[in-house]
Amino acid sequence: MKILAIRLENLASLAGRHEIDFTASPLVDQGLFAITGPTGAGKSTLLDALCLALYGSTPRLRQAPRRDSQIADVNADTLTTADARTLLRRGCAGGFAEVDFVGRDGRRYRARWSVRRARDKVDGSLQKAEQSLTDLDANQLLTAQTREFEKLLPERLGLKFDQFTRAVLLAQSEFAAFLKADDNERSELLERLTDTQHYSEISKAAYQRVRDAKTALEAINARLADSLPVDAETRAELERQAQIEEQALAELQAELNRHQTQAVELERDAQLHQAWQQADAQWQRIEQTWQQSQPQRERLAQLDDLAPWRERAERRQALERSLTARRQTLEDERRQLEACDTERRTLEPQLSAAREAREQARNAYQAAQPELERARRLAADLEHQQQRLEQQQQEHRQLAETSKADDERHRQLVASRQSLEQRLQRQRATLVGLLGEREGVDSRQLAHDTRSALNDRRDRAQRDLQALQTLQQDWREGERLRQERSTTQHQLQSERQRLADLEAQGRRAKVQLTAAEAEETTVRQQIEGASAARSDAVDRLRQQLSDDQPCPVCGGIDHPYRHSPPSRPDATLIEAIERQEQAQLADQRRKVENAHQAYHQCSADYRACRQGLQERESHLETVTRQLEHAEQVIDAHSAASALRQSENADHWLESRQQQLTRQWREASDQLGALDEAERALQPLEAEWQQLSLELGRLEERRSLSHERRQALETSLPALRQARDDISRQLSARLGHHASVNDWQTTLEQRREHAEAALETCQTRWQNLTQAHTQSTQRVADLEQRQTEAQTEFEALDGAWQAWRAARPMLDDERIDSLLAVSADDHRQLRDALAQQERERNVASIKREERREALRDQRRRLLPAADTAQLLDETNTHALSLRLTTQRETAQALIRQRDERQETRDASQHRLREDDRRRQAQREGARARESAQREVDRWERLNGLIGSADGKRFRRIAQAYNLDHLLTHANQHLRALTPRYRLARGGSELGILVIDGDMADERRSVHSLSGGETFLVSLALALGLASMASHQLAIESLFIDEGFGSLDPESLALAMDALDGLQAQGRRVGVISHVQEMHERIPLQIRVEPRGNGASQLVIRRL
C-alpha cells in the first residue's frame, strides 16, 4: 500500500485548493520529509484529509461525543462534534478530500470525500457527504454510493480504519508509555493498541456467567423451599375428606333434581293457563271486531253487484262529458278558419310592395360599387401619408428631447471629470506622502519596495513573537516541573512515614490474629469435651468398663463413674448449655475473622503503599529528567540569558511580548495604510477612464442627432401638402358620408332592410296558408268524431236505464259513491274482510287447543279431580300455592348444594395444589441438577479465565500478543540498530532489553536513554503496523508525535532511525516542532498562516 497524492479544499484552516503529489518532484526523489508550521496552522489537517478521503472520518472525530455535544451551523441547524462535516471551513460552500493510492493488487485508485451546502451557497444547509472510488488505471468509476464505498475501500486498500491508523499513522508516544507501564497498565495499553478488547469482555462474561448460574441455582432452591408438598398422612386425610364431600354433594343434587322436576310441571301448568286466558281474550276481541264490520260486508256485496256494469257506466259518463266539450271545440275551429281567410286577403298587396322595394335596393348597391372602390384607394393613400407624417413628427420630438438630455448629461460629465481630477491629485499626494519623495522614482515601484520592507519587518516580528511564546511555554513548563518535583518529594516523605506505620500496624495485627486463633482453638476443645461428656455414647462406654482394665479412651485404671455416674441434667438445660456454647464459639470465630480481615487489610494497605512509594520514586525520577531537559530547552533559546538575568521572569516575558506585538502591529498598520491608499486610488483612476469614454460617446451621439433633426425639418412640409391634397379629393367623392366604410354600410343596410321586409311578408303568407289548410282538416275531423260519439252514447244510455230500473234501492247518490270506489279500494276491502274472517277462525281454533292442553296438564297434576271442574279457579289457586312451595324448597336445596360444592371444591383444590407442588418438586429437582451442572461448568471456565475486571484472561491473551508484537518489533529494531533486542521477562508481561554490545545483558527498559527509548518505541510502533497490515507491504508512514522531549544525542539516534526507514524503501512523513529536526530534514511541507485563520501549503527544499 502506497500513498501517491493528497488533495484537499476548504478543510479547517486550509482554505482553497491544495495538492501534495508524491509522484512529482521534489517529493518523488526524497523518502523522508517533514510537515512543519506554527501551532494551529493546520499540520494535522493533512492527516485528517488523508483519513477523510479513505474512510470518511478521522481518529480525533472517533473520540468525540456523538450525541450529547452539539455545535451550531447556519439556519439554526446543529451538528454533533463527531460529524466529519464540521471540518468544512466556515464561510465556504463546499470542500473535499482526495487521495490517490496503490492498492493491495498493485493498481492505482482514487478515493474522494466531498461535502457541499445547499444551492452551493455559504448560507445553505449542509448536505449529506458523498464518497466515490475510481480505478485510475482503467479510468473507471467503481462506486459513488457510501455503503458500497465502505465495502470496496478496505478490499482494495487492504486496511480497515483501525488498522490504517495503527499501520500508517504511527502511535509512537503510546509505546513510550507502554514501555514504562506495569503489567496491568501494559495489558490495558496493549489491548487498546491491538484492538483486542474482546478478551477482557470474555473474561468478564465468564465471571458474570458464574454469578448468573449461581443466582439461578439459588432461585431454584428458594422456589423449591417455598412449594413443599404435604406428608403422606395429610395427603390420605385430604383424599378421604374429598370423597365424603363428593358423596354428600351427589345426594343433595338428587333431592334438588326431584323438586326441580315437580316445579317444572307446575310452571308448565301456570304457563298453559296463562296462554289459554290470552287466547280466549284474543278470540273475544276478534269476535267483537267481526260484529262491528257488518256494514262493510254489505257495501262489499253492492260493489260486487256493480262490478260487471262499472266499466259501461264510466264509459257513458265520459261520452256525455266529451260530447259537450267537442261541440264547443268545433265552434272555436270554425271561427279560427274564418279569421285566417280575412288576414290572407289583407296581406296580398303588402307582399307585392316588398318585392318591388327589394329590387330597387339591389340596383342601387350595384351602381355605387365603382365609386366606392376609387374612394377606398384615396382613403388608403391618405392613411399612408398621415402615418409617415406622424412618424417623422414623433422622431423630431424624440430627437429634440434626446438632444436636451444629452446636453445636460454633457455638462454633468464635464463637471464630474473636473471633480474627479481634483480627487486624483489629492490621493496621489497622500500616497507620495506615505512613500516619501524620491527624485526620479516611479510611485508604483516605490510602493512595491516599501511594502516588501514592511512585510519583512512584520514577518521578523512575528517569528520573534512565536519564539518568545515558545520560550514562555517552556519556562512555565520548567516552573511547573520544579513545583511538581517539590510536591512529589513531600509526598515521598509522607509515603515513607505511612509505610513505616503500616509495617508496625501489620506486626500488631499478626500478633492479635495468632492470639485469637489460639483462643478459638481452646474454646472449641472445651466445648467438644463437654459435649462428649454429655453424650449417650459415654454412658455406653462406662458400662463396658471393667475393674483393673485400662480405659480405651483415656487409658486410666480407676473408673470412678462406672458404678455411680454423675447426675445428667434435663434436656432443657442441655439445650440451653449447647446454645450458650455455640454462641461463645461463634463469637470467638468472629474475633478470628475480624483479626484475619484486619491483618489482610493491613497487608493490602502495606503493599499498596509500597507500590505507591515505588511509583512516586519513579515519577520523581521522571520529573527530574524532564526538568533537566526543560532547562536545556530553555537554554537553547536566544533570549534565555536575558530571561534568567531579569528579576521577574513573567514581567520580562510579558513586556517583551508586548514590545514585539507592538512592532508587528505597527508594521501591519503601515501595510494596511499603504494598501488602503492604493485601493482608494485604483477606483478613482478607473472612474476617470470611464467618464472620459462616456463623454466621447456622448459628443458623437449629439452630432448625429443634430444632422437628423435638420433632415426632418426639410421633409415635413412636403408631407403635409401631399396629405391635404388627398384629403380634399376624398371629401369630394364621399359627399355627405363620413367615410368610405360609412357609405358602404349605408348601401348594405338599405339592401338588407328590403330583403328582410320581403322575407317577413313571405313567411307570414306561408304560415297563414298552412294554418287555413290545417283548420279546415280539423273541422272535418271534429264533425265526424262528434257523430260517432253521439251514436255510442245513445246505445249505452238505454242499457244503463234498464239496469237501474231492476234495482230501485240504489239511487243516483248511492251509485255515484259506489262508482267513486276504485278497483284497488274494492280489492283491499275484500282482502281485509277475508283476513278478518280467517283471524276469527284461527283465534277460535287456538282457544280450543289451549283449553284442551290445559285440561291434559291438570289431569296429570290432579288425577282425583272432576273433569268438569279442572279449569276452576280453586284448582288453579291450589296449583299456584304448590308451585311457590316447590320453588322455595328448591332454592333452599340450591344454597345447601352450593355450600357443599364450595367445601368439595376446596378439598379438591388442596389436592390439586398438592399435586402441583409434587410435580413442581420433581421438575425443580431436575432443574436444580441442570443448574448445578451449569454452575460447575462455568466455575471450571471461570477458574481458568474469569475475573470481574477482565484482567485474568486479558493478561493471558496479551502475553501472546506481546510475544507476537516483540517478534515483529525485533525485526524492525534489527534494521534500525542491531545492538538491541526485546524479550519478555521479569514478570508475566514484563519487557527487557537485550544489549548485544554487553554480552546480551538483559536490561530494564527504565535504564534506556531518551534516544534508545525512541528507537525501541519506534520499533514497537512498526511492529504493531506489521501486525495490523497482515503481510501487506506498507510503503507510506506518518509520525505525528514523540520528538519534542529528545535531547540532541537522542534526536540524532531518532534521525538515524528515520533514515533507516527511508533506506528500506518507505516514504516517511514527520510532524514536529523541533527546530533541529527541521534542519536535518531538507524536504519540508510548510503550513504557513495567511491571516484570518487561513493557511497555505508550500513545499520547500533547504
Residue pairs with C-beta under 8 A, 6 or more apart in sequence:
1 101
1 102
1 103
1 104
1 157
1 158
1 159
1 168
1 1029
1 1032
1 1033
1 1034
1 1035
1 1036
2 101
2 102
2 1035
2 1036
2 1067
3 22
3 50
3 99
3 100
3 101
3 168
3 1036
3 1067
4 21
4 22
4 23
4 100
4 101
4 102
4 108
5 19
5 20
5 21
5 22
5 23
5 98
5 99
5 100
6 19
6 20
6 46
6 49
6 50
6 53
6 97
6 98
6 99
7 17
7 18
7 19
7 20
7 96
7 97
7 98
7 99
8 14
8 17
8 18
8 45
8 46
8 49
8 95
8 96
8 97
8 98
9 16
9 17
9 18
9 94
9 95
9 96
10 16
10 88
10 89
10 92
10 94
10 95
11 45
11 48
11 49
11 52
11 87
11 88
11 89
11 95
11 97
12 42
12 45
12 48
12 87
12 89
13 40
13 41
13 42
13 45
13 89
13 1089
13 1093
13 1094
13 1095
14 42
14 45
14 46
14 49
14 89
14 1087
14 1094
14 1095
14 1096
14 1097
15 89
15 92
15 1090
15 1094
15 1095
15 1096
16 1094
16 1096
18 1096
18 1097
20 27
20 46
20 1085
20 1097
20 1099
21 27
22 28
22 1036
22 1067
26 1083
26 1099
26 1101
27 33
27 1083
27 1099
30 1082
30 1083
30 1101
31 1061
31 1062
31 1063
31 1065
31 1066
31 1067
31 1068
32 1058
32 1059
32 1061
32 1062
32 1067
32 1068
32 1070
32 1081
32 1083
33 1067
33 1068
33 1069
33 1070
33 1081
33 1083
33 1084
33 1085
34 1069
34 1070
34 1071
34 1072
34 1077
34 1078
34 1081
34 1083
34 1084
34 1085
35 43
35 46
35 1069
35 1070
35 1071
35 1084
35 1085
35 1087
36 43
36 1071
36 1072
36 1073
36 1078
36 1084
36 1085
36 1086
36 1087
37 43
37 1086
37 1087
37 1088
37 1089
37 1095
38 466
38 1087
38 1089
39 1073
41 1087
41 1088
41 1089
41 1095
42 1087
42 1095
43 1071
43 1087
44 60
44 1040
44 1071
45 87
46 1085
46 1087
47 58
47 169
47 1038
47 1040
47 1071
48 58
48 60
48 87
48 97
49 97
49 99
50 97
50 99
50 1038
51 57
51 58
51 59
51 161
51 164
51 165
51 169
52 58
52 84
52 87
52 97
52 113
53 97
53 98
53 99
53 111
53 112
53 113
54 99
54 101
54 111
54 153
54 157
54 161
54 164
55 153
55 161
55 164
56 84
56 113
56 129
56 131
56 146
56 150
57 84
57 161
58 84
58 87
59 165
59 169
61 81
61 82
61 83
61 84
61 86
62 82
64 80
64 81
64 82
65 80
65 81
65 82
66 80
66 82
67 80
69 80
69 81
69 82
70 78
70 79
70 80
70 81
71 78
71 79
71 80
71 81
71 86
72 78
73 79
73 125
73 126
74 117
74 122
74 123
74 124
74 125
75 123
75 124
75 125
77 125
77 126
79 85
79 86
79 126
84 113
84 115
84 129
85 115
85 126
85 129
87 95
88 94
88 95
88 115
88 126
89 95
91 122
92 122
93 116
93 117
93 120
93 121
93 122
93 124
94 114
94 115
94 116
94 117
94 120
95 114
95 115
95 116
96 112
96 113
96 114
96 115
97 112
97 113
97 114
98 110
98 111
98 112
98 113
99 110
99 111
99 112
100 108
100 109
100 110
100 136
101 108
101 109
101 110
101 111
101 157
102 108
102 109
102 1035
103 109
103 156
103 157
103 158
104 156
104 157
104 158
104 1032
105 156
107 135
107 136
107 137
107 138
107 156
108 135
108 136
108 137
109 133
109 134
109 135
109 136
109 142
109 156
109 157
110 133
110 134
110 136
111 131
111 132
111 133
111 149
111 153
111 157
112 131
112 132
112 133
112 134
113 129
113 130
113 131
114 129
114 130
114 131
115 126
115 127
115 129
115 130
116 127
117 123
117 124
117 125
117 126
117 127
118 124
118 125
118 126
118 127
129 146
130 144
130 146
131 144
131 146
131 149
131 150
132 141
132 143
132 144
132 149
133 141
133 142
133 143
133 149
133 152
133 153
133 156
134 140
134 141
134 142
135 141
135 142
142 152
143 149
143 152
154 160
157 164
158 1029
158 1030
158 1032
159 167
159 168
159 1028
159 1029
159 1032
162 195
162 1028
163 1028
163 1029
163 1030
165 171
166 193
166 195
166 1024
166 1025
166 1028
167 1024
167 1025
167 1026
167 1028
167 1029
167 1032
167 1034
168 1025
168 1034
168 1036
168 1037
168 1038
169 1038
169 1040
170 1018
170 1021
170 1022
170 1025
170 1037
170 1038
170 1039
170 1040
171 193
171 1021
171 1024
171 1041
172 1014
172 1017
172 1018
172 1021
172 1039
172 1041
172 1042
173 1017
173 1041
173 1042
174 189
174 193
175 193
175 1016
175 1017
175 1018
175 1020
175 1021
175 1024
176 1013
176 1014
176 1017
176 1042
177 189
178 186
178 189
178 190
178 193
178 1017
178 1020
179 991
179 1005
179 1008
179 1013
179 1016
179 1017
179 1020
180 618
180 622
180 1005
180 1006
181 189
183 955
183 987
183 988
183 989
183 990
184 951
184 955
186 958
186 962
186 989
186 991
187 951
187 954
187 955
187 958
187 989
188 954
190 196
190 958
190 961
190 962
190 965
190 989
191 197
191 199
191 200
191 954
191 958
193 1024
194 958
194 961
194 965
194 1024
194 1027
196 957
196 958
196 961
199 950
199 953
199 954
199 956
199 957
199 958
200 949
200 950
200 951
200 953
200 954
201 950
202 945
202 950
202 953
203 945
203 946
203 947
203 950
203 951
203 952
203 953
203 954
204 946
204 947
204 948
204 949
204 950
206 938
206 941
206 942
206 945
206 946
206 953
207 942
207 946
207 947
207 948
209 938
209 941
209 942
209 946
210 935
210 938
210 939
210 942
210 946
213 931
213 934
213 935
213 938
214 935
216 931
216 934
217 928
217 931
217 932
217 934
217 935
220 924
220 927
220 928
220 931
221 928
223 920
223 924
224 920
224 921
224 924
224 925
224 928
227 917
227 920
227 921
227 924
228 917
228 921
229 235
229 914
229 917
229 918
229 921
230 238
230 914
235 914
238 907
238 910
238 911
238 914
239 911
241 907
242 904
242 907
242 908
242 911
245 900
245 903
245 904
245 907
246 904
248 900
249 897
249 900
249 901
249 904
252 893
252 896
252 897
252 900
253 897
255 893
256 890
256 893
256 894
256 897
259 886
259 889
259 890
259 893
260 890
262 886
263 883
263 886
263 887
263 890
265 857
265 860
265 861
266 861
266 879
266 882
266 883
266 886
267 883
268 857
269 854
269 857
269 858
269 861
269 879
269 883
270 879
270 880
270 883
272 850
272 853
272 854
272 857
273 854
273 876
275 850
275 853
275 854
276 847
276 850
276 851
276 853
276 854
276 871
279 843
279 846
279 847
279 849
279 850
280 847
280 851
282 843
282 846
282 847
283 840
283 843
283 844
283 846
283 847
286 836
286 839
286 840
286 843
287 840
287 843
289 836
290 836
290 837
290 840
293 833
293 836
296 829
296 833
297 833
299 829
300 826
300 829
300 830
300 833
302 810
302 814
302 818
303 818
303 821
303 826
303 829
305 807
306 313
306 815
306 818
306 819
307 826
309 800
309 803
310 819
312 796
312 799
312 800
313 800
313 815
313 819
314 819
315 796
316 793
316 796
316 797
316 800
319 789
319 792
319 793
319 796
320 793
322 789
323 786
323 789
323 790
323 793
326 782
326 785
326 786
326 789
327 786
329 782
330 779
330 782
330 783
330 786
333 775
333 778
333 779
333 782
334 779
336 775
337 772
337 775
337 776
337 779
340 768
340 771
340 772
340 775
341 772
343 768
344 765
344 768
344 769
344 772
347 761
347 764
347 765
347 768
350 761
351 758
351 761
351 762
351 765
354 754
354 757
354 758
354 760
354 761
354 762
355 758
357 754
357 757
357 758
358 751
358 754
358 755
358 757
358 758
360 754
361 750
361 751
361 753
361 754
361 755
362 751
362 754
364 747
364 750
364 751
365 747
365 748
365 750
365 751
368 743
368 747
371 733
372 740
372 743
372 744
372 747
374 733
375 730
375 733
375 734
375 740
375 743
376 740
378 726
378 729
378 730
378 733
379 730
379 739
379 740
381 726
382 723
382 726
382 727
382 730
385 719
385 722
385 723
385 726
386 723
388 719
389 716
389 719
389 720
389 723
392 712
392 715
392 716
392 719
393 716
395 708
395 712
396 709
396 712
396 713
396 716
399 705
399 708
399 709
399 712
400 709
402 705
403 702
403 705
403 706
403 709
406 698
406 701
406 702
406 705
407 702
409 698
410 695
410 698
410 699
410 702
413 691
413 694
413 695
413 698
414 695
416 691
417 688
417 691
417 692
417 695
420 684
420 687
420 688
420 691
421 688
423 684
424 681
424 684
424 685
424 688
427 677
427 680
427 681
427 684
428 443
428 681
430 677
431 443
431 447
431 677
431 678
431 681
432 443
434 450
434 673
434 674
434 677
435 443
435 446
435 447
435 450
435 674
436 446
438 446
447 674
447 678
450 674
451 671
451 674
454 667
454 670
454 671
454 674
455 667
455 671
457 663
457 667
458 664
458 667
458 668
458 671
461 660
461 661
461 663
461 664
461 667
462 664
464 660
465 657
465 660
465 661
465 664
467 637
467 638
467 639
468 639
468 653
468 656
468 657
468 660
469 657
470 637
470 1073
471 634
471 637
471 639
471 640
471 643
471 653
472 653
472 657
474 630
474 633
474 634
474 637
475 634
475 643
475 649
475 653
477 630
478 627
478 630
478 631
478 634
481 623
481 626
481 627
481 630
482 627
484 623
485 620
485 623
485 624
485 627
488 616
488 619
488 620
488 623
489 620
491 616
492 613
492 616
492 617
492 620
495 609
495 612
495 613
495 616
496 613
498 609
499 606
499 609
499 610
499 613
502 602
502 605
502 606
502 609
503 606
505 602
506 599
506 602
506 603
506 606
509 595
509 598
509 599
509 602
510 599
512 595
512 598
512 599
513 592
513 595
513 596
513 598
513 599
516 588
516 591
516 592
516 594
516 595
517 592
517 595
519 588
519 591
520 585
520 588
520 589
520 591
520 592
523 584
523 585
523 588
524 585
524 588
527 581
527 582
527 584
527 585
530 577
530 581
531 578
531 581
532 538
534 568
534 569
534 574
539 565
541 552
541 553
542 559
542 561
542 562
542 565
543 562
545 551
545 559
545 562
547 559
547 562
548 557
549 557
550 556
550 557
551 557
551 559
569 577
618 1006
626 1045
629 1010
629 1045
629 1047
632 1047
634 640
634 643
637 643
639 656
642 652
643 649
643 652
643 653
646 652
730 740
734 740
734 742
734 743
737 743
737 746
804 810
804 815
810 818
821 829
851 871
854 870
854 871
855 867
855 870
855 871
858 865
858 870
858 871
858 875
858 879
859 867
859 870
861 879
862 870
862 875
862 879
865 875
869 875
938 946
945 952
945 953
945 956
946 952
946 953
947 953
955 988
955 989
958 989
959 984
959 988
959 989
962 984
962 989
962 991
963 984
964 1027
965 1020
965 1023
965 1024
965 1027
966 982
966 983
966 984
966 991
966 1023
967 1023
968 1022
968 1023
968 1024
968 1026
968 1027
969 982
969 1016
969 1019
969 1020
969 1022
969 1023
970 981
970 982
970 1019
970 1023
971 1023
971 1026
972 1018
972 1019
972 1022
972 1023
972 1026
973 980
973 981
973 982
973 1015
973 1016
973 1019
974 981
975 1060
975 1064
976 1015
976 1018
976 1019
976 1056
976 1057
976 1060
976 1061
977 1015
977 1053
977 1056
977 1057
978 996
979 995
979 996
979 997
980 993
980 994
980 995
980 996
980 1012
980 1015
980 1016
981 993
981 994
981 996
982 991
982 992
982 993
982 994
982 1016
982 1019
982 1020
983 991
983 992
983 994
983 1002
984 990
984 991
984 992
985 991
985 992
985 1002
986 992
986 1004
991 1005
992 1002
992 1003
992 1004
992 1005
993 1002
993 1003
993 1004
993 1005
993 1007
993 1008
993 1012
993 1016
994 1000
994 1001
994 1002
994 1003
995 1001
995 1002
995 1003
1005 1013
1005 1016
1008 1016
1009 1049
1009 1050
1010 1045
1010 1046
1010 1047
1010 1049
1010 1050
1011 1046
1011 1047
1011 1049
1011 1050
1011 1051
1011 1052
1011 1053
1011 1054
1012 1050
1012 1053
1013 1050
1014 1042
1014 1043
1014 1046
1014 1050
1014 1053
1014 1054
1014 1057
1015 1053
1015 1054
1015 1057
1017 1042
1018 1042
1018 1054
1018 1057
1022 1061
1025 1034
1025 1037
1026 1034
1034 1066
1035 1065
1035 1066
1035 1067
1036 1066
1036 1067
1036 1069
1037 1061
1037 1066
1037 1067
1037 1068
1037 1069
1038 1068
1038 1069
1038 1070
1038 1071
1039 1068
1039 1069
1039 1070
1039 1071
1040 1071
1041 1071
1043 1051
1043 1054
1043 1070
1043 1072
1043 1074
1043 1077
1044 1072
1044 1073
1044 1074
1046 1054
1046 1074
1048 1076
1051 1074
1051 1076
1051 1077
1055 1077
1055 1080
1058 1068
1058 1070
1061 1068
1062 1068
1069 1085
1070 1077
1070 1081
1072 1078
1078 1084
1079 1102
1082 1101
1082 1102
1083 1099
1083 1100
1083 1101
1083 1102
1084 1099
1084 1100
1084 1101
1084 1102
1085 1097
1085 1098
1085 1099
1086 1097
1086 1098
1086 1099
1086 1100
1087 1095
1087 1096
1087 1097
1088 1095
1088 1096
1088 1097
1088 1098
1089 1095
1090 1096
